[in-house]
Each structure stands twice: as C-alpha cells, then as structure tokens.
C-alpha cells in the first residue's frame, strides 16, 4: 500500500467510531496537557528564583557566620545563626585585591509601627556601600550616608512593600507620603529619608519588604551589641575574579580566626553562582517530580489506546482476513494499525500541548505563579505521544498482522 492510502485507511478507521476515538484521545490530551503545565510551572519557578537571585547584586559574594553541615555530621553553628564575623573581618576583606566594595550588615525581623498601622518585616542595619553591592536604587529621597553611620542617626530607608503596608491603607501610597514621617522599631523612633525602587518578588526574603537603617544605629538601638555582624557582602571587580576573590576571602578569614582545617571553618563564603546552582538543583528535582506524576496519566492513556486497538482488531477480523486473502502483506496490515495508533496519540499530543499552554496561562493569572513554556518541552511532549502510539500500538498491530486469513474470514 502507498503512504496516501495508508493515511486514508487509518483516518477512516478512526472516524468510524468518533466517540470511542475521542475518549481514547482524551487520555493522551490530559496526560500531555498535564506534563506541559507542570514543566512550565517548574521552569517558571526556576526562572523567577534565578532572576531574584541576580537582582540582589552584581558579582556578589556573601560571607555568613557558621558553616552549613550535611546531614549526619551534627549541628555546629548553622549558617547565618552563629556570631563569628566581626566588623574588623569586613575591614580586612575590603583590603583584598579584586574587591570593589564591601558592606557589612546586621539583620532581624521586627514589628514596625506607624500610628495605627503596623507590619512585621526585616530590618537591615548596614553601610552606604550596601546600595552599590546589592544594587539598591532609590525611588525618592536618599540612602544611608557616612554621616548617618558616624552619628548613629535613627533614619530609615523603606522598600515599596513596606510603603504600601504602612501608608497605603485603602489606596496606593506614593513615596512623598512617607518621607519625613517617623516609624517605631523596637520602641525606637526612626525617621524615613528614602524609598527604594521595586525589585519584584513576594513572600519571605522579598527584597521590597525591607527597611534599611545605619549599621551603628541598628547595633546600638536594635541589636544592643557592636561586636558582631550577621553578614559581609562583597562585590568583586568583575565576574572573572569572583572565584579568586572567594578563595582569598576564605584564606583570609581562616587565618584571622586561627583555623587550620577549612572543614572546621566557622563561616561560609558563597557566590551568586553557588546559590543559583543550589536553587536550580531544587527546582529541577521539583520539575521532574511534577512531570513524573503527570506522566502517569500518559501511561494510562497509552493503555487506553492499546485496549481500543485490540478491540478494533477483534471487530475488524473479517476485514483483515479479506485484505490478506486478496494479497495484503503482513507488513501492510501491521503498518496500517500502527499508523492508526500513532495518529490517535499525535492528535492527542497536539491538542494536549494547546491545553497545557492554556493551563499555564490560567495558573499565571489566577494563582500568580510564574510559568514558562519552552520549545523543547513542546517537542518532547509531541514526541512522547508519538512514541506511546508506537509502543502501545505495536502489539495490536502485530496481532492483526498475524491473523490467519482463512480463520479470519470465518470469524463471526
């Protein structure tokens, strides 16, 4: 049989029983649509996390107290919870070659009160260089300056989320409504001198939901100690120097803390690349898990196709016998039934891709979850659907081709 005849026979066989074919295709549609939607959620999450990590600074290296230990090694000063970094450590790091700027900081969550409104947010005590190191831009007003740090001035720079929560009420607040106003942090009054530009993001760690105060003011009025800092942020002069600067910081602090074995370090030095790699590992696992769960429906859909094709072979036994009696080869019969199976799954794959795309848009719109559909996931989904047609259609096609023409013609 020529190709055009095969396609004509396959399409005619599929359209003979439209309801049964439609229900069989539906299983593939749901499976492919689910896979596309789940992969788009995973990729969207990874893209969102990566963009947020990149927004926190350029060529950024973060030094935090304590060292994160693997499971099984016990707990020893969890990363960020210990008090092992000092302002002198930050000053020493600033002298290293390849370092463009250094900003030490302290941080903690506090209840913020303005008149009858309050919110709980992260307060960061830091230096003027923080704006350069962490890519903080001012929308209106000014950032912390050297004189504020020297005099321990109780001034504050707030993020746009804090602005809306404290001053928005039932409307959208503008920066000029906040500048000059006094807010209370841990029973201390701080005057707002600036509002930062939005970086985007939601939830814990939102870069827009932060209040910045001078490092010395934070130490004196909030922390009550000037001995330690909770993080040292370092900006390398270039992307190429980040690995070198990271190694130099590690060596310097090991020497300053009198530690000879790096595995016993009481600090952690991380670059943005390290954080991106860790986040990518988590989101990749998350994506694979979601896609695997959705893929179960593909297997169910494939079994449905096999069931339909076996039923079709039984119903068309006399037709198969007649075809073989007038000269049809085993390969012609098997190819025809295999093509029918592939056509069913291919149609389901195409419709499933469209459905998955619609699901992704709906997830973004109603669940506020960023999604991203890549071309490779579309080709993968369509390819998998065709493969399912071949795998689950092979046995029915082989069974049809193996029928004895005489027995097939006698079949009732």
TILUM-192284 format. One record per atom (N, C-alpha, C): x, y, z. Coordinates in pm, whole numbers, padded with zeros to 5 digits, always signed. Layout:
TILUM-192284
XYZ;...
***
This chain:
TILUM-192284
+00084-00120+00000;+00000+00000+00000;+00087+00125+00000;+00045+00226-00074;+00121+00350-00075;+00083+00434+00048;+00169+00530+00079;+00153+00610+00202;+00018+00679+00208;-00024+00738+00095;-00151+00812+00095;-00269+00721+00126;-00263+00599+00075;-00371+00503+00103;-00371+00462+00251;-00251+00445+00306;-00241+00410+00448;-00303+00518+00536;-00271+00644+00507;-00326+00755+00585;-00478+00763+00567;-00524+00739+00445;-00669+00745+00419;-00741+00635+00497;-00688+00512+00494;-00750+00400+00565;-00746+00424+00716;-00632+00474+00767;-00619+00498+00911;-00716+00605+00959;-00725+00714+00883;-00816+00822+00924;-00961+00779+00915;-00994+00697+00814;-01132+00647+00802;-01168+00557+00918;-01072+00471+00959;-01097+00380+01070;-01118+00457+01201;-01042+00567+01218;-01053+00646+01341;-01187+00718+01348;-01235+00768+01231;-01359+00847+01230;-01485+00761+01226;-01470+00630+01207;-01588+00543+01206;-01657+00546+01341;-01579+00535+01449;-01635+00541+01584;-01578+00664+01654;-01640+00778+01631;-01586+00906+01678;-01583+00915+01832;-01687+00861+01898;-01694+00873+02044;-01582+00794+02109;-01563+00670+02062;-01458+00586+02120;-01320+00644+02093;-01300+00692+01970;-01171+00753+01936;-01147+00878+02018;-01254+00958+02036;-01241+01082+02114;-01206+01056+02258;-01270+00955+02319;-01239+00921+02458;-01097+00867+02472;-01052+00793+02372;-00915+00741+02376;-00814+00855+02365;-00842+00948+02274;-00754+01064+02257;-00752+01149+02383;-00867+01154+02453;-00878+01238+02572;-00774+01201+02677;-00748+01070+02691;-00648+01027+02788;-00511+01084+02757;-00474+01086+02628;-00346+01143+02586;-00347+01294+02603;-00460+01358+02571;-00471+01504+02584;-00447+01547+02728;-00512+01477+02821;-00495+01511+02963;-00351+01488+03008;-00293+01376+02963;-00155+01346+03002;-00056+01448+02949;-00063+01478+02820;+00029+01575+02760;+00006+01714+02818;-00121+01752+02833;-00152+01884+02890;-00097+01900+03031;-00109+01792+03110;-00058+01796+03248;+00094+01809+03250;+00161+01732+03163;+00307+01738+03157;+00354+01878+03117;+00292+01934+03012;+00330+02068+02968;+00309+02170+03079;+00194+02165+03147;+00163+02261+03252;+00260+02247+03370;+00289+02122+03410;+00378+02101+03524;+00522+02143+03493;+00569+02112+03372;+00704+02154+03333;+00712+02307+03328;+00605+02371+03279;+00605+02517+03271;+00609+02581+03410;+00542+02517+03507;+00546+02567+03645;+00688+02555+03700;+00750+02439+03678;+00887+02418+03727;+00986+02513+03664;+00977+02532+03531;+01068+02622+03462;+01042+02766+03502;+00916+02800+03520;+00883+02937+03564;+00938+02966+03702;+00928+02866+03791;+00982+02883+03926;+01134+02902+03922;+01200+02823+03838;+01346+02834+03828;+01386+02971+03772;+01316+03015+03669;+01346+03145+03610;+01323+03258+03709;+01213+03248+03785;+01181+03351+03883;+01286+03356+03994;+01326+03238+04043;+01426+03232+04151;+01559+03288+04102;+01599+03248+03980;+01727+03296+03926;+01728+03447+03909;+01618+03503+03860;+01612+03648+03839;+01617+03722+03972;+01553+03665+04075;+01555+03729+04206;+01694+03722+04268;+01763+03610+04245;+01899+03597+04296;+01991+03698+04228;+01975+03713+04095;+02058+03807+04022;+02029+03952+04062;+01905+03977+04107;+01868+04116+04142;+01929+04163+04272;+01980+04070+04354;+02032+04111+04485;+02172+04173+04475;+02234+04167+04359;+02364+04230+04345;+02438+04181+04221;+02546+04253+04185;+02629+04214+04072;+02764+04165+04124;+02810+04051+04073;+02938+03993+04116;+02943+03981+04269;+02830+03937+04325;+02814+03938+04471;+02870+03811+04535;+02945+03831+04644;+02994+03722+04729;+02944+03749+04870;+02881+03649+04930;+02822+03666+05063;+02897+03581+05165;+02938+03645+05273;+03006+03576+05382;+02912+03576+05501;+02876+03457+05548;+02784+03444+05660;+02850+03365+05773;+02813+03392+05898;+02873+03319+06011;+02824+03176+06018;+02909+03088+06074;+02873+02948+06087;+02893+02877+05954;+02885+02745+05957;+02902+02666+05836;+02791+02564+05827;+02729+02557+05712;+02621+02462+05692;+02680+02321+05684;+02628+02231+05766;+02679+02095+05770;+02581+01999+05705;+02633+01893+05645;+02548+01792+05584;+02482+01706+05692;+02375+01640+05655;+02305+01552+05747;+02399+01440+05790;+02402+01412+05919;+02488+01306+05968;+02612+01359+06037;+02638+01490+06019;+02757+01549+06081;+02724+01626+06208;+02597+01630+06241;+02559+01701+06363;+02542+01850+06336;+02503+01922+06438;+02479+02065+06426;+02595+02141+06489;+02651+02236+06412;+02760+02316+06468;+02752+02456+06408;+02679+02543+06476;+02668+02680+06427;+02609+02687+06288;+02478+02662+06275;+02415+02667+06144;+02445+02796+06072;+02451+02788+05939;+02490+02902+05858;+02399+03022+05885;+02458+03133+05924;+02384+03255+05950;+02335+03270+06092;+02341+03165+06174;+02288+03172+06310;+02396+03200+06414;+02523+03172+06382;+02632+03190+06479;+02677+03336+06480;+02763+03371+06576;+02821+03505+06584;+02973+03490+06576;+03021+03485+06455;+03165+03463+06435;+03230+03568+06346;+03152+03654+06283;+03206+03759+06197;+03203+03892+06270;+03310+03970+06253;+03321+04098+06322;+03338+04211+06220;+03316+04336+06263;+03341+04449+06173;+03486+04453+06125;+03580+04408+06208;+03721+04404+06165;+03743+04305+06052;+03668+04195+06052;+03676+04099+05941;+03636+04167+05810;+03530+04247+05817;+03483+04318+05699;+03587+04417+05649;+03651+04487+05741;+03755+04584+05704;+03873+04513+05638;+03909+04396+05688;+04021+04320+05631;+03986+04271+05491;+03863+04225+05473;+03819+04177+05341;+03824+04289+05238;+03791+04411+05281;+03789+04526+05190;+03927+04557+05134;+04034+04510+05199;+04170+04538+05154;+04221+04439+05049;+04145+04334+05023;+04189+04230+04929;+04187+04280+04785;+04278+04227+04704;+04279+04259+04561;+04154+04200+04494;+04099+04273+04401;+03982+04226+04328;+03850+04260+04391;+03855+04324+04509;+03731+04362+04579;+03694+04505+04541;+03573+04524+04492;+03527+04657+04452;+03462+04731+04568;+03385+04660+04650;+03316+04724+04764;+03276+04618+04864;+03265+04660+04989;+03225+04569+05098;+03120+04639+05183;+03017+04564+05221;+02914+04618+05310;+02879+04514+05414;+02912+04542+05539;+02872+04451+05647;+02731+04489+05691;+02661+04392+05751;+02523+04419+05790;+02482+04335+05910;+02380+04384+05978;+02309+04305+06078;+02163+04303+06033;+02090+04203+06072;+01951+04198+06028;+01866+04124+06129;+01739+04152+06128;+01643+04085+06215;+01502+04129+06180;+01405+04051+06220;+01265+04086+06194;+01207+04158+06315;+01137+04268+06287;+01081+04350+06395;+00941+04394+06357;+00864+04427+06459;+00732+04485+06437;+00749+04634+06413;+00698+04682+06302;+00711+04823+06264;+00576+04891+06283;+00577+05004+06351;+00450+05072+06383;+00453+05214+06329;+00344+05252+06261;+00325+05392+06221;+00180+05428+06255;+00165+05511+06356;+00032+05548+06406;-00048+05421+06435;-00161+05401+06369;-00243+05283+06398;-00213+05164+06310;-00110+05176+06226;-00077+05068+06133;+00053+05001+06174;+00060+04870+06155;+00185+04801+06187;+00209+04687+06089;+00333+04646+06078;+00372+04534+05993;+00497+04469+06049;+00518+04345+06017;+00637+04274+06061;+00728+04253+05940;+00849+04305+05948;+00937+04296+05832;+01083+04286+05874;+01169+04266+05776;+01312+04252+05801;+01379+04388+05804;+01456+04414+05908;+01529+04540+05921;+01678+04510+05906;+01743+04581+05814;+01885+04560+05786;+01963+04684+05827;+02057+04666+05919;+02149+04774+05954;+02274+04759+05871;+02309+04862+05795;+02420+04846+05701;+02491+04978+05675;+02580+04976+05575;+02664+05091+05540;+02622+05150+05407;+02671+05270+05373;+02635+05332+05245;+02671+05247+05124;+02779+05165+05136;+02822+05082+05023;+02723+04971+04990;+02628+04946+05079;+02529+04840+05056;+02451+04865+04927;+02420+04992+04900;+02342+05026+04780;+02416+04983+04654;+02550+04998+04653;+02630+04956+04537;+02640+04804+04530;+02670+04743+04643;+02692+04598+04646;+02565+04521+04613;+02452+04566+04664;+02325+04493+04648;+02232+04552+04542;+02282+04644+04460;+02201+04703+04353;+02070+04764+04404;+02079+04838+04513;+01963+04906+04568;+01952+05045+04505;+01839+05074+04442;+01818+05205+04379;+01711+05281+04456;+01731+05410+04467;+01638+05495+04541;+01533+05553+04446;+01406+05534+04482;+01297+05591+04404;+01280+05739+04438;+01283+05769+04566;+01272+05908+04611;+01340+05922+04746;+01405+06037+04767;+01478+06059+04891;+01624+06020+04877;+01683+05967+04981;+01825+05932+04979;+01849+05803+05057;+01967+05745+05034;+02006+05625+05107;+02090+05667+05228;+02135+05571+05303;+02221+05596+05420;+02353+05656+05374;+02406+05756+05447;+02536+05813+05413;+02633+05797+05531;+02757+05835+05509;+02862+05816+05609;+02832+05889+05739;+02777+06010+05728;+02749+06087+05850;+02640+06020+05934;+02545+05952+05867;+02442+05878+05940;+02503+05764+06021;+02604+05697+05961;+02670+05587+06030;+02756+05639+06146;+02828+05747+06120;+02916+05804+06223;+02837+05852+06344;+02723+05915+06318;+02643+05972+06427;+02536+05877+06480;+02529+05756+06424;+02424+05660+06462;+02285+05721+06450;+02264+05794+06341;+02135+05859+06321;+02023+05756+06305;+01912+05785+06369;+01798+05694+06360;+01713+05733+06238;+01766+05699+06124;+01694+05725+05998;+01668+05589+05932;+01571+05585+05841;+01532+05459+05777;+01502+05481+05630;+01538+05381+05550;+01502+05377+05408;+01414+05255+05390;+01294+05274+05339;+01198+05164+05332;+01178+05115+05190;+01138+04988+05177;+01106+04931+05047;+00962+04962+05009;+00927+04943+04880;+00792+04977+04834;+00682+04893+04899;+00711+04769+04937;+00610+04687+05005;+00580+04744+05143;+00684+04785+05215;+00666+04847+05346;+00587+04977+05331;+00618+05051+05227;+00547+05177+05200;+00397+05154+05191;+00357+05053+05114;+00214+05028+05095;+00149+04975+05222;+00221+04890+05295;+00163+04830+05415;+00144+04932+05527;+00234+05029+05537;+00225+05128+05644;+00145+05251+05605;+00154+05290+05478;+00093+05418+05438;-00016+05402+05331;-00031+05280+05275;-00125+05261+05165;-00270+05269+05206;-00303+05201+05318;-00443+05198+05360;-00528+05136+05252;-00630+05208+05207;-00719+05160+05101;-00678+05210+04964;-00567+05280+04957;-00522+05334+04828;-00373+05305+04811;-00320+05345+04697;-00178+05326+04669;-00101+05447+04720;-00005+05421+04808;+00073+05531+04866;+00187+05569+04773;+00227+05695+04775;+00341+05744+04698;+00457+05771+04794;+00582+05764+04745;+00698+05783+04832;+00696+05913+04911;+00647+06022+04851;+00649+06150+04920;+00558+06152+05043;+00461+06057+05049;+00374+06048+05167;+00447+05991+05287;+00558+05919+05261;+00631+05853+05370;+00753+05931+05415;+00820+05997+05321;+00945+06065+05355;+00920+06175+05459;+01001+06173+05564;+00986+06269+05673;+00902+06217+05788;+00826+06107+05762;+00743+06051+05868;+00829+05968+05964;+00778+05948+06084;+00851+05872+06187;+00783+05739+06213;+00861+05632+06207;+00809+05499+06239;+00879+05447+06365;+00817+05351+06431;+00873+05297+06555;+00920+05153+06531;+01048+05130+06561;+01106+04997+06550;+01163+04960+06687;+01108+04856+06749;+01154+04809+06880;+01163+04925+06980;+01056+05000+06990;+01043+05112+07085;+01136+05228+07055;+01192+05232+06934;+01278+05343+06894;+01221+05410+06770;+01222+05544+06770;+01171+05619+06656;+01279+05634+06549;+01240+05605+06423;+01328+05623+06308;+01256+05709+06205;+01328+05808+06151;+01269+05898+06052;+01299+05846+05910;+01197+05837+05829;+01212+05787+05692;+01275+05895+05604;+01386+05859+05537;+01454+05955+05449;+01453+05911+05304;+01408+05789+05275;+01409+05743+05138;+01322+05621+05116;+01284+05599+04989;+01207+05482+04948;+01278+05420+04828;+01301+05289+04833;+01374+05222+04725;+01282+05188+04609;+01344+05165+04493;+01270+05119+04376;+01239+04971+04391;+01130+04928+04329;+01088+04789+04341;+01182+04695+04265;+01213+04581+04327;+01289+04475+04261;+01200+04358+04223;+01076+04360+04272;+00985+04250+04245;+01005+04137+04343;+00909+04047+04347;+00918+03931+04436;+00813+03937+04545;+00783+03818+04597;+00684+03807+04704;+00735+03709+04809;+00663+03701+04920;+00694+03601+05022;+00816+03636+05104;+00867+03534+05175;+00981+03552+05263;+01105+03584+05180;+01184+03682+05226;+01303+03721+05151;+01273+03822+05041;+01152+03876+05039;+01114+03976+04940;+01204+04099+04955;+01276+04133+04848;+01368+04246+04851;+01298+04381+04861;+01167+04384+04839;+01091+04508+04852;+01033+04526+04991;+01040+04420+05071;+00982+04424+05206;+01094+04433+05311;+01178+04536+05297;+01294+04555+05384;+01302+04701+05427;+01352+04722+05547;+01383+04856+05596;+01533+04862+05623;+01599+04965+05571;+01743+04983+05591;+01767+05094+05692;+01857+05068+05788;+01897+05170+05886;+02050+05171+05891;+02112+05277+05942;+02259+05277+05955;+02306+05162+06043;+02419+05103+06009;+02471+04989+06083;+02486+05020+06232;+02544+05134+06262;+02567+05170+06403;+02436+05191+06478;+02337+05249+06412;+02206+05268+06476;+02141+05134+06505;+02154+05042+06408;+02099+04909+06429;+02169+04836+06542;+02301+04851+06551;+02375+04785+06658;+02338+04841+06795;+02327+04974+06804;+02303+05038+06934;+02158+05024+06980;+02064+05049+06889;+01924+05060+06930;+01842+04932+06909;+01887+04844+06819;+01811+04722+06791;+01881+04597+06842;+02008+04582+06806;+02081+04461+06844;+02137+04470+06985;+02183+04589+07024;+02242+04606+07157;+02384+04557+07167;+02451+04539+07054;+02590+04493+07054;+02659+04539+06928;+02787+04578+06942;+02866+04621+06826;+02976+04522+06793;+02973+04406+06859;+03084+04311+06845;+03077+04229+06717;+02957+04201+06668;+02944+04109+06556;+02856+04167+06445;+02872+04109+06326;+02782+04140+06214;+02724+04007+06165;+02607+04014+06103;+02540+03891+06061;+02574+03851+05919;+02635+03941+05843;+02674+03908+05706;+02770+04012+05653;+02861+03968+05566;+02951+04059+05496;+02928+04039+05347;+02879+04143+05281;+02855+04137+05137;+02972+04199+05063;+03021+04127+04963;+03139+04170+04889;+03106+04176+04740;+03144+04285+04676;+03130+04296+04531;+03268+04280+04467;+03283+04179+04383;+03408+04160+04311;+03415+04258+04196;+03536+04290+04153;+03554+04388+04047;+03503+04338+03912;+03501+04207+03892;+03449+04151+03768;+03402+04008+03792;+03325+03957+03697;+03276+03820+03707;+03391+03721+03706;+03496+03752+03629;+03609+03661+03617;+03688+03648+03748;+03681+03750+03832;+03759+03749+03956;+03683+03690+04075;+03560+03651+04055;+03477+03607+04169;+03535+03484+04237;+03577+03386+04159;+03633+03264+04217;+03761+03294+04295;+03845+03381+04237;+03970+03417+04304;+03943+03492+04434;+03852+03589+04429;+03819+03666+04549;+03757+03575+04656;+03672+03482+04614;+03611+03388+04708;+03718+03308+04782;+03818+03261+04709;+03928+03185+04771;+04011+03272+04864;+04035+03396+04822;+04115+03487+04906;+04042+03521+05036;+03910+03540+05027;+03831+03568+05148;+03837+03449+05243;+03823+03330+05188;+03828+03209+05270;+03962+03196+05342;+04070+03216+05266;+04204+03205+05326;+04225+03312+05433;+04182+03435+05404;+04199+03545+05499;+04126+03517+05630;+04000+03476+05621;+03921+03455+05743;+03967+03332+05820;+04012+03229+05749;+04068+03113+05819;+04188+03155+05902;+04272+03240+05843;+04390+03289+05914;+04352+03379+06031;+04256+03470+06011;+04214+03562+06115;+04146+03487+06231;+04077+03377+06201;+04006+03303+06305;+04089+03186+06360;+04218+03182+06318;+04310+03078+06366;+04256+02937+06342;+04210+02913+06220;+04157+02782+06183;+04247+02724+06074;+04303+02608+06100;+04396+02546+06003;+04326+02451+05907;+04214+02394+05950;+04140+02299+05867;+04016+02367+05813;+04007+02381+05679;+03894+02452+05618;+03760+02384+05646;+03763+02253+05674;+03638+02183+05704;+03581+02225+05840;+03664+02290+05921;+03620+02337+06053;+03589+02487+06054;+03579+02546+05937;+03556+02691+05927;+03428+02730+05999;+03431+02846+06063;+03313+02896+06133;+03242+03004+06051;+03256+02996+05921;+03191+03090+05830;+03166+03019+05698;+03081+03079+05614;+03050+03025+05481;+03065+03136+05379;+03136+03108+05271;+03154+03205+05163;+03083+03152+05039;+02983+03224+04994;+02903+03181+04879;+02897+03291+04773;+02895+03248+04649;+02873+03342+04539;+02731+03325+04487;+02690+03418+04402;+02558+03406+04341;+02547+03277+04261;+02657+03238+04198;+02657+03115+04117;+02628+02993+04205;+02683+02993+04327;+02657+02883+04419;+02509+02875+04455;+02449+02991+04479;+02308+02996+04517;+02220+02955+04399;+02256+03005+04279;+02179+02969+04159;+02186+02819+04135;+02306+02760+04151;+02323+02616+04130;+02239+02536+04228;+02239+02579+04355;+02160+02510+04457;+02011+02522+04428;+01970+02644+04391;+01828+02666+04359;+01786+02586+04236;+01874+02582+04135;+01844+02507+04012;+01829+02359+04041;+01914+02308+04131;+01905+02167+04168;+01770+02134+04230;+01724+02223+04316;+01595+02202+04383;+01481+02211+04282;+01482+02316+04198;+01372+02334+04103;+01373+02226+03995;+01492+02176+03957;+01499+02066+03860;+01434+01941+03918;+01464+01912+04043;+01403+01797+04110;+01252+01814+04120;+01212+01937+04152;+01070+01971+04163;+01000+01950+04028;+01064+01996+03920;+01007+01983+03786;+00995+01836+03746;+01100+01759+03772;+01098+01617+03737;+00987+01544+03813;+00971+01580+03942;+00867+01518+04023;+00729+01548+03966;+00705+01675+03934;+00575+01714+03879;+00549+01645+03746;+00651+01644+03659;+00635+01584+03527;+00613+01433+03539;+00679+01370+03636;+00664+01226+03655;+00522+01191+03698;+00470+01272+03791;+00333+01250+03837;+00235+01266+03721;+00255+01373+03644;+00168+01396+03528;+00187+01287+03423;+00309+01233+03413;+00338+01130+03313;+00263+01002+03337;+00218+00978+03462;+00140+00858+03492;+00014+00855+03407;-00046+00973+03387;-00167+00978+03305;-00138+00943+03160;-00013+00967+03115;+00025+00928+02980;+00026+00776+02966;+00078+00709+03069;+00079+00563+03066;-00064+00509+03064;-00149+00570+03147;-00290+00530+03148;-00352+00552+03010;-00320+00667+02948;-00371+00695+02814;-00320+00594+02713;-00192+00554+02726;-00135+00454+02636;-00204+00320+02649;-00235+00281+02773;-00308+00157+02795;-00447+00164+02733;-00507+00282+02741;-00638+00301+02677;-00630+00283+02527;-00522+00333+02468;-00504+00317+02323;-00486+00170+02287;-00406+00098+02365;-00386-00045+02339;-00518-00120+02349;-00596-00085+02450;-00726-00150+02468;-00817-00124+02348;-00818+00000+02301;-00903+00034+02187;-00857-00040+02061;-00725-00043+02041;-00673-00107+01920;-00697-00257+01921;-00688-00321+02039;-00717-00464+02048;-00864-00490+02017;-00949-00400+02068;-01092-00413+02039;-01118-00395+01890;-01047-00298+01831;-01063-00272+01687;-01019-00393+01605;-00907-00453+01644;-00859-00572+01573;-00964-00682+01576;-01025-00702+01695;-01128-00806+01708;-01248-00775+01619;-01291-00648+01621;-01408-00609+01542;-01383-00620+01392;-01258-00600+01352;-01228-00597+01208;-01156-00724+01161;-01178-00834+01233;-01111-00959+01198;-01146-01004+01056;-01273-01001+01021;-01313-01042+00886;-01252-00950+00780;-01248-00818+00811;-01186-00723+00717;-01039-00757+00696;-00970-00790+00803;-00827-00824+00794;-00810-00951+00710;-00898-01050+00734;-00891-01174+00657;-00914-01148+00509;-01008-01061+00477;-01036-01030+00338;-00918-00960+00272;-00857-00866+00344;-00742-00794+00289;-00626-00891+00260;-00603-00981+00353;-00493-01076+00335;-00525-01174+00223;-00653-01208+00207;-00694-01303+00103;-00672-01246-00037;-00684-01113-00050;-00666-01052-00183;-00525-00999-00203;-00433-01035-00111;-00291-01006-00137;-00223-00909-00043;-00293-00861+00059;-00228-00768+00152;-00120-00840+00232;-00005-00779+00248;+00107-00839+00320;+00091-00814+00470;+00165-00896+00548;+00165-00877+00694;+00211-00737+00730;+00313-00685+00656;+00365-00551+00684;+00262-00444+00657;+00175-00468+00552;+00069-00369+00522;-00031-00362+00636;-00071-00477+00688;-00169-00482+00797;-00113-00419+00925;+00011-00459+00961;+00071-00407+01085;+00096-00256+01074;+00140-00211+00955;+00165-00067+00937;+00037+00013+00950;-00074-00041+00893;-00199+00032+00899;-00247+00050+01043;-00244-00058+01123;-00291-00049+01261;-00195+00033+01347;-00067+00022+01317;+00030+00102+01391;+00012+00250+01360;-00018+00280+01235;-00040+00420+01195;-00164+00476+01262;-00268+00393+01275;-00389+00439+01344;-00357+00478+01488;-00278+00394+01554;-00241+00420+01693;-00160+00549+01705;-00062+00568+01613;+00022+00688+01616;-00062+00813+01588;-00156+00802+01494;-00241+00917+01462;-00324+00958+01583;-00376+00859+01656;-00454+00890+01775;-00370+00966+01877;-00251+00916+01903;-00167+00981+02005;-00113+01115+01956;-00085+01127+01825;-00034+01254+01772;-00141+01363+01783;-00264+01327+01748;-00374+01425+01762;-00390+01464+01909;-00385+01363+01995;-00394+01392+02139;-00279+01478+02187;-00159+01456+02130;-00041+01534+02169;-00055+01680+02131;-00101+01705+02008;-00117+01844+01961;-00222+01917+02044;-00337+01851+02065;-00442+01913+02147;-00394+01930+02291;-00317+01833+02340;-00264+01840+02477;-00169+01956+02497;-00085+01984+02396;+00006+02098+02403;-00072+02228+02415;-00177+02240+02332;-00261+02361+02338;-00328+02373+02475;-00377+02259+02527;-00443+02260+02657;-00344+02295+02768;-00222+02239+02758;-00119+02270+02857;-00083+02417+02856;-00077+02476+02737;-00048+02619+02725;-00158+02702+02791;-00283+02663+02768;-00396+02734+02831;-00389+02719+02983;-00360+02597+03031;-00347+02574+03175;-00240+02664+03235;-00127+02676+03164;-00016+02759+03213;-00059+02904+03227;-00132+02955+03129;-00181+03093+03135;-00277+03112+03252;-00364+03013+03273;-00460+03022+03383;-00390+03017+03518;-00286+02933+03529;-00209+02924+03654;-00143+03058+03684;-00085+03121+03581;-00020+03251+03598;-00120+03358+03639;-00238+03354+03577;-00337+03459+03600;-00405+03447+03736;-00447+03325+03772;-00528+03309+03892;-00449+03266+04015;-00335+03198+03995;-00255+03154+04109;-00132+03242+04130;-00110+03339+04040;+00004+03431+04048;+00138+03356+04055;+00144+03242+03986;+00266+03163+03978;+00326+03180+03839;+00452+03221+03832;+00516+03241+03703;+00534+03107+03633;+00494+03100+03506;+00514+02979+03427;+00593+03013+03301;+00660+02912+03246;+00741+02934+03126;+00738+02807+03041;+00686+02819+02919;+00679+02706+02826;+00794+02717+02728;+00879+02616+02726;+00993+02617+02635;+00962+02530+02513;+01033+02557+02403;+01009+02483+02279;+01044+02336+02295;+01151+02308+02374;+01192+02169+02388;+01086+02086+02459;+01014+02147+02554;+00910+02072+02625;+00794+02039+02532;+00765+02128+02437;+00658+02102+02338;+00698+01986+02248;+00821+01992+02194;+00868+01884+02107;+00876+01752+02184;+00917+01761+02310;+00926+01641+02392;+00789+01579+02412;+00690+01663+02441;+00555+01612+02465;+00498+01546+02340;+00513+01611+02225;+00460+01554+02100;+00536+01426+02065;+00668+01428+02086;+00749+01309+02057;+00711+01193+02146;+00687+01222+02274;+00647+01117+02368;+00512+01059+02330;+00420+01146+02287;+00288+01098+02247;+00298+01004+02127;+00383+01039+02031;+00402+00952+01914;+00467+00820+01956;+00562+00828+02049;+00629+00707+02098;+00531+00615+02169;+00440+00675+02247;+00338+00596+02314;+00251+00523+02213;+00219+00593+02104;+00140+00530+01998;+00210+00410+01940;+00341+00421+01920;+00418+00310+01864;+00428+00195+01963;+00463+00229+02089;+00483+00125+02191;+00354+00050+02220;+00246+00124+02245;+00121+00060+02283;+00041+00012+02162;+00078+00056+02044;+00009+00010+01923;+00078-00107+01856;+00200-00137+01901;+00279-00242+01836;+00213-00380+01852;+00173-00414+01974;+00116-00547+01997;-00015-00567+01921;-00112-00473+01928;-00234-00492+01849;-00205-00503+01699;-00109-00421+01649;-00076-00426+01507;-00014-00561+01470;+00073-00609+01556;+00136-00740+01531;+00032-00851+01536;-00060-00840+01628;-00164-00943+01640;-00252-00943+01516;-00284-00823+01466;-00367-00815+01345;-00294-00874+01226;-00165-00844+01215;-00088-00894+01101;-00069-01044+01106;-00075-01103+01225;-00052-01246+01240;-00175-01332+01224;-00292-01271+01201;-00415-01350+01185;-00409-01437+01060;-00459-01558+01073;-00470-01648+00958;-00587-01603+00872;-00565-01577+00742;-00673-01524+00657;-00796-01611+00652;-00781-01746+00649;-00896-01835+00641;-00977-01829+00770;-00906-01838+00884;-00976-01831+01014;-01039-01694+01033;-00971-01589+00984;-01025-01454+00998;-01154-01437+00918;-01159-01498+00798;-01280-01485+00717;-01397-01563+00778;-01365-01668+00857;-01471-01748+00920;-01518-01686+01052;-01443-01580+01098;-01473-01524+01230;-01611-01461+01231;-01688-01491+01333;-01822-01433+01350;-01819-01331+01463;
***
